Amino acid sequence: MGTTYAEITIKNSRDAGNAREGLIEERDVRSVTVQAVVDTGAMSLVINEELQQKLGLKVLRIRSALVANGQRVTCNETEPVEICWKDRGSALKAVVIPGAKFVLLGAIPLEDMDLMVNPVTQELVGAHGDTVECFAL
């Protein structure tokens, strides 16, 4: 099985909420668009310290995590971020792994956005079709 990548946008959820409330302009929402590795073996969203700083994410707690090579590392867990992929989105805390070379899009945000990796094409696809119906509040 090969590596699957997905272009995602990560936003500071606090900023996004302030923009929805009209407290700041949409252009002032801190966000980044990155090529993430889709990692069904990871649980959450994994970012590095540089992205944490660029997004202005506060640390909620310090925790340990088991990484792919079997080592246990101490890492930060941030306040929630919003993840966008095409017409889908998810909000969750990010895990900051020191020195991480890649952004990892794990199982929890994949499930929340109803996504899966197509085993034949190695592409990210909708688990139950390609469109999601979203209703504005």
C-alpha positions, 0 to 999 in steps of 0.5 A, spaced: 500 500 500 502 506 498 502 513 501 496 517 500 496 525 501 490 530 501 490 537 501 487 540 507 486 547 510 487 548 517 484 554 521 485 556 528 478 555 531 478 561 535 479 565 530 474 562 525 468 563 531 470 570 532 469 571 524 463 568 524 461 573 530 463 579 526 469 580 531 474 580 526 474 579 518 475 573 515 481 575 512 484 575 519 483 568 521 489 564 521 490 558 517 494 554 512 493 549 507 498 543 507 499 537 503 497 532 509 499 524 509 493 520 510 494 516 516 489 511 518 494 508 524 494 515 527 488 517 531 488 525 530 491 531 527 498 531 528 502 538 526 509 540 528 511 546 532 512 551 526 504 550 524 502 551 532 505 557 532 503 560 525 496 558 527 497 561 534 494 555 537 494 555 545 496 548 549 491 545 553 495 540 556 501 536 555 501 528 554 505 522 551 503 519 544 506 513 541 509 514 534 510 510 528 517 507 530 514 505 537 517 511 541 513 514 546 514 522 546 511 528 550 507 532 546 502 538 546 495 538 545 492 544 542 485 548 542 481 546 537 482 547 530 478 546 524 480 542 518 477 543 511 477 538 505 473 540 499 466 540 502 467 537 508 470 539 515 471 537 522 473 540 528 478 537 533 484 538 538 491 538 534 497 533 537 504 537 536 509 532 535 516 535 536 520 535 529 514 532 525 516 532 518 509 531 515 502 533 517 498 527 519 490 526 518 488 521 522 482 516 523 478 521 528 477 527 523 477 522 517 471 518 520 468 525 522 468 527 515 466 521 512 472 519 508 476 513 507 482 511 503 480 508 496 484 501 496 485 501 489 486 508 487 490 510 494 485 517 494 481 520 499 474 519 497 467 519 501 465 513 505 458 514 503 459 517 496 462 524 494 457 529 496 455 531 503 449 535 505 450 541 509 445 545 512 446 552 514 444 555 521 
